[in-house]
Amino acid sequence: MRAVLAGKANLNTATAFELAQLPGIGPRKAAAIVEHRNKRTFRFPEQIVKVRGIGRATFRRLKPYLSVEGPTTLRLVEAGTTDAPAGAPGAEGDAVPGLGATPLPASP
C-alpha cells in the first residue's frame, strides 16, 4: 500500500516543515506562508492565494488539508484505510506527489 496525506495543517500555527509536506508546497513556499502569517493572520483557508507563488489551482489541491483553527494533524496513512480522507489526492491509492514515506514529527 502507498502512503497518503491525511489531517489538516493550521495555516496560523503549522511549522514550515509541516507546511512543506502539503502537495505542491516545498520549503520556499512554506517559508512564504510563514512570512505572510507573521504579517497577517489567516482568517480563512482561501487567503493562502495571497501568498506569492500560490494560486487558485494550488489552493484547490490543498483545500482538503487546510484550516485556520485547531491543531495541525497532518500525517501519512496507508491508502485505502478509513484514515485516508475521501476525495483527497491519493485517497484512491495514488501516492501524493512529493511525499516521502517519513512520518511527520509532532508539532510543539
URQUI-V508499 format. One record per residue. N is the residue number from 0. NEAR is the number of other ideal C-beta (glycine too) atoms within 8 Angstrom. Layout:
[[N/NEAR] [N/NEAR]]
This chain:
[[0/7] [1/9] [2/11] [3/17] [4/17] [5/11] [6/9] [7/10] [8/14] [9/12] [10/15] [11/9] [12/7] [13/11] [14/8] [15/10] [16/9] [17/12] [18/15] [19/11] [20/11] [21/13] [22/12] [23/9] [24/13] [25/7] [26/7] [27/7] [28/14] [29/14] [30/9] [31/12] [32/15] [33/10] [34/8] [35/11] [36/11] [37/5] [38/5] [39/5] [40/6] [41/12] [42/5] [43/6] [44/12] [45/6] [46/9] [47/14] [48/10] [49/5] [50/10] [51/4] [52/7] [53/12] [54/7] [55/6] [56/6] [57/12] [58/13] [59/7] [60/9] [61/14] [62/8] [63/8] [64/12] [65/12] [66/9] [67/11] [68/5] [69/6] [70/6] [71/12] [72/7] [73/14] [74/10] [75/11] [76/11] [77/10] [78/15] [79/6] [80/8] [81/3] [82/7] [83/14] [84/7] [85/5] [86/5] [87/12] [88/10] [89/13] [90/11] [91/5] [92/8] [93/9] [94/9] [95/10] [96/6] [97/6] [98/12] [99/3] [100/5] [101/5] [102/5] [103/10] [104/5] [105/4] [106/9] [107/3]]
